[in-house]
Amino acid sequence: MPTIFQILVSLALLFAGRRVFWFVVAVVGFYAGMQVTPLFIDAPSQSTLIAISLACGLLMAVVAFILQKLAIGIAGFLVGGYGAFLAMSRLGIHLGKLNWIPIVCAGILGVVLSSMVFEWALIVISSVAGAYLLMMTLDVSETVRTVIFVLLAVAGFLVQSKDKSKKKPETKKEV
């Protein structure tokens, strides 16, 4: 029997996962803790299992919250810069001491692109995770589960992508 907590967590992931990235990571950490803890501790009590899983979720949420923007920026810069380096090498472009300029420019472009793609990836991941967790609370046939999973994942994606496209109202500053 699903708990109200399971259903609420599933709905939060499904419809708001992008906005609460840290929550998505915390839920993944919690569920990972629930699955991995018994592999390292022989027959843990239910309260020990929940405590360790909560600690895993909390730790992952803190790390994700602190390092999210930094990790995205570093990855984007490295991918963009390395891509420029490879392109210049393959095309035989040699600018001497100025080789670093296109590499840095491509790295900056990589930062911008990775931050844009990251949000879309997070929308897909949180929609799929929320749909899966919510679908698992239902006692229906496998065929019906599959249909419900697809419909929920699409609904989550549409809600989150529509929410992403809303622009924040501009605030007027008086001078």
C-alpha angles and dihedrals in degrees: 000000000000118000124229087244092059091049094047092048090049092050092047091052092044099050107020106024095120093053094048101041092156089056092052090052091046092053091048089049091050094050091044089052090051091053100039102040095072088055091063103031120052110236098336116201116253092250092050091049092050093045093051091044092050090050090051091050093047093048092050092048093052093047092046093048094049099039103032100097093036093051093047092048095048093047093048093047093049094047093046095045095045090047090054091047091052093045092050091048094048094045092047094240111159119174096173112219090000095064089106094065099072090039093055092043091051089046091055090048088051090055091053095045095045092053090051095047092043093064092051091048090050090051091053095044095047092045092052093044093048092047091049095048092046093046090052089061091062123090100215138118121287092251092053090046091055093050092046091047093053093045093048094046091050091046091050091048092049094047094047095043091048089050089049093053094054110104121222113244113255116244117221117231118209116221 
